[in-house]
Amino acid sequence: MVVLVATQEKLAPAQQQLSAMDVQLADAQEKFTAHQAAAQKQFQIAQEHILSVHEQPAIAKQKIRSKSTQLVDAKKQNKEKQRFLLEGVRVHKNKQNIAQTVGDINHSLAPS
């Protein structure tokens, strides 16, 4: 029995150290988990940034295509307007020529 008590007395400091180490281990695991979560969040933010940077050229290309299409459409509309204006000028000149001719005929038919 004396040997058992002596052995327990020798084991007590080791058990205390073991308990302290368990507390340190739990604390270290908690810190590791917190650091791991923070690192995961930073990684996720970096990934999202990379994806957004990767998508930006595609968005820019799409906007350029859209503007290019709008420009082509505007050029077509301008050409059509120009054609109508030229047709209007031609019709106006024809009316003037006809009016001049009618005036000349009326003048030549008028009694002197």
C-alpha positions in Angstrom: 0.0 0.0 0.0 2.9 2.3 0.8 4.3 1.7 -2.7 1.0 2.6 -4.2 0.8 5.9 -2.3 4.4 6.7 -3.3 3.6 5.9 -6.9 0.5 8.1 -6.9 2.5 10.9 -5.4 5.1 10.6 -8.2 2.3 10.5 -10.8 0.5 13.5 -9.5 2.9 16.1 -11.1 2.8 14.2 -14.3 -1.0 14.2 -14.3 -1.0 17.9 -13.6 1.3 18.5 -16.5 -0.9 16.3 -18.7 -4.0 18.2 -17.7 -2.2 21.5 -18.4 -1.1 20.1 -21.8 -4.7 19.1 -22.5 -5.8 22.7 -21.8 -3.0 24.0 -24.1 -4.0 21.5 -26.8 -7.6 22.6 -26.6 -6.5 26.3 -26.8 -4.3 25.5 -29.8 -7.0 23.6 -31.6 -9.4 26.6 -31.0 -6.8 29.0 -32.4 -6.1 26.7 -35.3 -9.9 26.5 -36.1 -10.2 30.3 -36.0 -7.1 30.8 -38.2 -8.4 28.1 -40.6 -11.8 29.8 -40.8 -10.1 33.2 -41.5 -7.8 31.7 -44.1 -10.8 30.0 -45.8 -12.7 33.3 -45.9 -9.6 35.1 -47.4 -9.3 32.4 -49.9 -13.0 32.7 -50.8 -12.6 36.5 -51.2 -9.6 36.0 -53.4 -11.4 33.4 -55.5 -14.4 35.7 -56.0 -12.0 38.6 -57.0 -10.3 36.4 -59.5 -13.6 35.3 -61.0 -14.8 38.9 -61.2 -11.5 40.0 -62.8 -11.8 37.1 -65.2 -15.4 38.1 -66.1 -14.6 41.8 -66.7 -13.1 41.3 -70.1 -16.1 39.3 -71.2 -18.4 42.0 -70.0 -16.3 44.6 -71.7 -16.3 42.6 -75.0 -20.1 42.3 -74.8 -20.5 46.0 -74.3 -18.2 46.7 -77.2 -20.2 44.4 -79.4 -23.4 46.1 -78.3 -22.0 49.5 -79.1 -20.7 48.3 -82.4 -24.1 46.9 -83.3 -25.7 50.3 -82.3 -23.1 52.1 -84.5 -23.8 49.9 -87.5 -27.6 50.4 -87.0 -27.1 54.2 -86.7 -25.0 54.2 -89.9 -27.7 52.3 -91.8 -30.4 54.8 -90.5 -28.2 57.7 -91.6 -27.7 56.3 -95.1 -31.5 55.8 -95.4 -32.2 59.3 -94.2 -29.6 60.6 -96.6 -31.2 58.7 -99.5 -34.6 60.1 -98.6 -33.2 63.6 -98.4 -31.5 63.2 -101.8 -34.7 61.9 -103.3 -36.5 64.9 -101.8 -34.0 67.3 -103.3 -34.4 65.5 -106.7 -38.2 65.7 -106.5 -38.0 69.4 -105.5 -35.7 70.2 -108.5 -38.0 68.3 -110.8 -40.9 70.4 -109.5 -38.9 73.6 -110.0 -38.0 72.5 -113.6 -41.7 71.7 -114.3 -42.8 75.0 -112.9 -40.2 76.8 -114.9 -41.3 75.0 -118.0 -45.0 75.6 -117.4 -44.1 79.3 -116.7 -42.1 79.5 -120.0 -45.0 77.8 -121.9 -47.6 80.2 -120.3 -45.3 83.2 -121.1 -44.9 82.1 -124.7 -48.7 81.5 -125.1 -49.6 84.8 -123.5 -50.8 87.4 -126.0 -48.2 90.0 -126.6 
